[in-house]
Amino acid sequence: MNIYYEIWKNNQDNLEKVARSIMLDTGELQQITYGELFEMAERYANYLKQAGILAGDRVAIVSENCPHWDGAYLAIVKQQATAVLIDASLPKEEIIRLLDKSDVRGVFLSEKIKEKLEKLPSKDLPVFHISTGRPFEGAAVKVSNTIEPTIDGDPFIANIIYSSGTTKTASGIMHTHESMLLSTMNCIKENSLTREGRFLSIIPNSHIYGVVCLVLGPMLLGADVRYIETMSGEAVLGALNSYHPTILPAVPKVYDLFKTQIEKKINSDKKTKMMFEKAFPICLKIRKRMGINLGKKVFQSIHQGFGGSMEILCSAGAPMSIETAEFYYGCGFNL
């Protein structure tokens, strides 16, 4: 199994549909179709091949979420290389340490990360601009002959994702093409997801949660994802109201923050507070006992705050409190 070819196969009847979009800080919306995404991946894969990247070699991606991130990822797995996914929010010292630890043969960087690092990570390795796929000016165009071939490469490993887990030092977790595809397809099946889904991205693609819920899941379905150039409360609210997402993958802390803001607004009006305190327990009890979702109609204004089309609130990365889970469940959201 190969991630690129499974996604390519699933979308041959879907090439004109928007695959990824990003709202820039300027207010401009940029979009690419599935056809354009595959063309980007093919182009980037050719640059990797020209640079001497071989099957089993490791190539890192260090960038903010954007459509080009997906193109770079698809290019790497298409070449049967291994994508090393590094969180762009890490300090520069940690990024450099993980690049060195991963023994990579190439790196995709965004302009912002290049500026953060202050210089290219290596003079002996090709460092590709994630927006063009070409090496940065001054970077090596090919893997240097002074670098030994990758001795422990495995073309069946799709990606390596760093996670601290219960330790203080981040460890690289290897995932095969097969394990990533089967895990993602299981999530799709269990949640009855379709290609009509609209996914709003507010978590990093570099985490396993992001890879499954924002990269592989939507692409295997043929659904679309909206990115935000710079994450802020205002930008997220703007995306909710303009994009009208149907699926929101986030961590419990985000849902706690949303809940706090919703309750603050409810409690600011005595009449609204009284109505909520009477209606909410009834809606929660009926849904728990009978499976009837009254909350979606009764608390329609809360749903409008999430864009009005939300079908699934997805949570992972840490336990969600029972109080928070019941708040959204009683208000008519599917978790």
Secondary structure, 3 states (H helix, E strand, C coil): CCHHHHHHHHCCCCCCCEEEEEECCCCCEEEEEHHHHHHHHHHHHHHHHHCCCCCCCEEEEECCCCHHHHHHHHHHHHCCCEEEECCCCCCHHHHHHHHHHHCCCEEEECHHHHHHHCCCCCCCCCEEECCCCCECCCCCCCCCCCCCCCCCCCCCEEEEEEECCCCCCCEEEEEEHHHHHHHHHHHHHHCCCCCCCEEECCCCCCCHHHHHHHHHHHHHHCCEEEEECCCCHHHHHHHHHHHCCCEEEECHHHHHHHHHHHHHHHHCCHHHHHHHHHHHHHHHHHHHHHCCCCHHHHCHHHHHHCCCCCCEEEECCCCCCHHHHHHHHHCCCCC
